[in-house]
Amino acid sequence: MISDNILIAYELTHYLLNKREGELGYAALKLDMSKVYDRVEWCFLEKMMRRLGFHDSWIGLIMECVSTVKYRVKVNGDLSNIFVLQQGLR
């Protein structure tokens, strides 16, 4: 279940941030194990909302939220350059 994965990720991150003893280092690695059917293309999302009869202003608001998100990756405390997704949601 997705909620189990979120809980495990939170607990692991909490442990790594609060580790205070010992010389042995730890690392976390998140692997993307999703399948092809786990992706929703933006154009499909918009077409489905139109087909289901959502108001244009609502569709515009949702599409703005999902298509303008910017990401950064933190590695060893340093943030990467900003990157933007181009295709869809996971």
Sequence and secondary structure as in RCSB ss.txt:
>XXXX:A:sequence
MISDNILIAYELTHYLLNKREGELGYAALKLDMSKVYDRVEWCFLEKMMRRLGFHDSWIGLIMECVSTVKYRVKV
NGDLSNIFVLQQGLR
>XXXX:A:secstr
 HHHHHHHHHHHHHHHHH  S S            GGG EEHHHHHHHHHHTT  HHHHHHHHHHHHS EE  EE
TTEE   EE  SEE 
